[in-house]
Amino acid sequence: MFAELKREIDNLVNFGTISQTKMSEGKALARVKLFERETDFLPVVSLSNSFKKHFIPVRVGEQVVVFSPFGDASSGFILRSIFNKGAKEPSLANNTTEVMEYEDGTVITYDTQAKELKVNASDKITVIANSINITAKTTNNGDVTINGNLVVSGNITDSRGDLTGHTHSTTDGATAEAR
């Protein structure tokens, strides 16, 4: 009886490494290697409710904690992603900045002190929406493609000046204002 109780207490909280996942089946389930044994497939704790679902793929080799509330390692759940030698904190992380860094080099940061959101995409950004309203001074250091109409309630300028209120020469030598 004492040995069984000790085993249950030992199984309450364990550190391990993801050894197998069911991600290819679209399921947030994984097996964890705990010392010399492996758990059954256990659910992975994620942010998910009727308000929001946030999915981050579980990866083999990810260091995790297994909680088994009843001392049975086959009926617990996985709390994931412990920073370690193989998965260190992102280089831009600090006390005022949230950092999301992806394996392809894309980085999204929000600094509450600077009040600045940065998106550094390794390739394209696609936004699909019925309407986008931007109220800000913007700087673009690359190409922008707009498929549809651009409606502006302010001025548009470029390096040569005002594109909204300038005039054009017409074919008959007169001038015309921009439309």
C-alpha positions in Angstrom: 0.0 0.0 0.0 2.9 2.4 0.9 4.6 1.6 -2.5 1.3 2.4 -4.4 0.9 5.7 -2.6 4.5 6.6 -3.2 4.0 5.9 -7.0 0.9 8.0 -7.1 2.7 10.9 -5.4 5.7 10.5 -7.7 3.3 10.7 -10.7 1.6 14.0 -9.7 4.0 16.3 -11.5 6.8 15.1 -13.9 9.1 16.9 -16.4 9.6 15.2 -19.7 10.0 15.6 -23.5 7.3 15.2 -26.2 8.1 11.9 -28.0 5.1 11.6 -30.3 2.2 13.8 -31.4 -1.2 13.5 -33.1 -0.8 16.9 -34.8 -1.0 15.3 -38.3 -4.5 14.2 -37.3 -5.4 17.7 -36.1 -5.5 16.7 -32.5 -3.7 18.4 -29.5 -2.6 15.1 -28.0 1.0 13.9 -27.3 3.0 11.2 -25.6 5.7 12.3 -23.2 9.0 10.5 -22.4 9.3 10.5 -18.6 12.7 9.0 -17.7 12.6 5.4 -19.0 8.8 5.3 -19.6 6.4 6.9 -22.0 2.9 8.2 -21.2 -0.3 7.4 -23.2 -1.5 10.2 -25.5 -2.5 13.1 -23.2 -4.3 16.4 -23.9 -2.1 19.5 -24.3 -3.2 22.6 -22.4 -4.0 25.4 -24.8 -5.9 28.7 -24.9 -9.3 27.6 -26.1 -12.9 28.6 -25.3 -15.9 30.1 -27.0 -14.2 33.5 -27.2 -10.9 32.5 -28.8 -8.9 29.4 -29.9 -5.2 29.7 -30.1 -3.4 26.8 -31.7 0.4 26.2 -31.5 1.6 22.9 -32.9 3.2 20.6 -30.4 6.7 19.4 -31.4 8.6 16.3 -30.7 11.5 17.2 -28.4 9.6 20.0 -26.7 10.2 20.0 -23.0 7.0 19.9 -20.9 5.4 19.3 -17.5 2.9 16.4 -17.1 0.3 16.9 -14.3 -1.5 13.8 -13.2 -4.1 15.0 -10.6 -4.9 11.5 -9.4 -1.4 10.1 -9.5 -2.0 8.1 -12.6 0.4 9.2 -15.4 -1.9 7.9 -18.1 -4.8 10.2 -17.1 -3.0 13.6 -16.8 -2.5 16.6 -19.1 0.5 18.4 -20.6 1.6 21.9 -19.7 4.0 22.8 -22.4 7.0 24.8 -23.5 9.6 25.3 -20.8 12.4 27.5 -21.9 15.6 25.5 -21.9 19.0 25.2 -23.6 17.4 24.0 -26.9 14.6 26.6 -26.8 15.8 29.8 -25.2 13.8 33.0 -24.7 13.6 35.2 -27.9 16.5 37.7 -28.1 14.1 40.7 -28.1 12.3 39.6 -24.9 12.4 42.0 -22.0 10.1 43.3 -19.1 7.9 45.4 -21.4 7.9 43.4 -24.7 5.8 40.4 -25.7 7.6 38.5 -28.5 6.3 35.9 -30.9 9.2 34.4 -32.9 8.5 31.8 -35.6 10.8 29.2 -37.1 11.0 31.0 -40.5 12.3 34.2 -38.9 9.0 36.1 -38.7 8.8 38.1 -35.4 5.9 40.0 -33.9 6.5 42.2 -30.9 4.5 44.6 -28.8 6.3 46.9 -26.4 4.0 48.4 -23.8 6.6 51.1 -22.8 7.1 52.3 -26.4 3.5 51.6 -27.3 4.7 50.0 -30.5 3.5 46.9 -32.4 6.1 45.5 -34.9 5.6 42.8 -37.5 8.8 41.7 -39.2 7.5 39.1 -41.7 10.0 36.8 -43.5 7.8 36.9 -46.6 4.2 38.1 -47.3 1.5 39.5 -45.0 -2.1 38.9 -46.2 -5.0 40.7 -44.6 -8.5 39.6 -45.5 -11.3 41.9 -44.3 -14.5 43.6 -45.4 -13.0 47.0 -44.4 -9.7 48.3 -43.1 -9.5 51.7 -41.4 -6.0 53.0 -40.8 -5.7 56.3 -38.9 -1.9 56.9 -38.6 1.1 58.3 -40.2 2.5 55.4 -42.1 5.9 54.6 -43.6 6.3 51.9 -46.2 9.8 50.7 -47.2 8.6 48.2 -49.8 5.9 47.5 -52.4 2.2 47.7 -51.6 -0.3 46.0 -53.9 -4.0 47.0 -53.5 -6.5 44.9 -55.4 -9.6 47.2 -55.3 -10.2 50.8 -54.5 -8.2 53.0 -52.3 -10.3 55.6 -50.6 -8.4 58.4 -48.8 -9.9 61.1 -46.6 -6.5 62.9 -46.3 -3.6 63.8 -48.5 -1.3 61.4 -50.3 2.3 62.5 -50.7 5.5 61.0 -52.1 9.1 62.1 -52.3 8.2 64.7 -55.0 5.4 66.2 -53.0 1.6 66.3 -52.8 -0.2 63.8 -55.0 -3.7 64.8 -53.8 -3.7 68.6 -54.6 -1.2 68.9 -57.5 -2.0 69.9 -61.1 -1.3 68.3 -64.4 -0.5 69.7 -67.8 -3.2 68.7 -70.4 -2.6 67.9 -74.0 -3.9 71.3 -75.1 -1.3 73.1 -72.8 -3.7 74.0 -70.0 -3.4 72.7 -66.4 -5.9 70.5 -64.5 -6.2 69.7 -60.9 -5.9 66.1 -59.6 -9.2 64.3 -59.2 
